Amino acid sequence: MKMIIGAELPDGYTPGHNDLAATSASLMAHALLPLFIDNMPEDAAKANVEGIVMELAYLFDDGEIEMGGKTYRPRLSFVDEAGQTLAGAAELNTMHDLASEPFNLAPEAQISFEEPEYDE
């Protein structure tokens, strides 16, 4: 799934991890919604998806993997078009704050979503 933010950005603006993490929660929610929407009312489907997105956000914030005496923490990381990782992934531990209300999209952002096309 592709999220398109159609609003013009201010001159010199470069999105950071916090900006992208907040929008990625909406991207995840819209990608998951079709899994639920056919089997229950829309409000129930959205509530289920919001719960899942919030749990994933807490996993990125608080999760840990211990291996070989070292601790590794999952973080949501973003790369630019050149494949370069944006700075700030290690410090992003507030995704749960950014993930609330993933279906509440500001109309002025002109957000749309495109489904991927799969080869049969």
Secondary structure, 3 states (H helix, E strand, C coil): CEEEECCCCCCCCCCCHHHHHHHHHHHHHHHHHHHHHCCCCHHHHHHHHHHHHHHHHHHHHHCCEEECCEEECCCCCCECCCCCECCCCCCCCCHHHHCCCCCCCCHHHCEEEECCCCCC
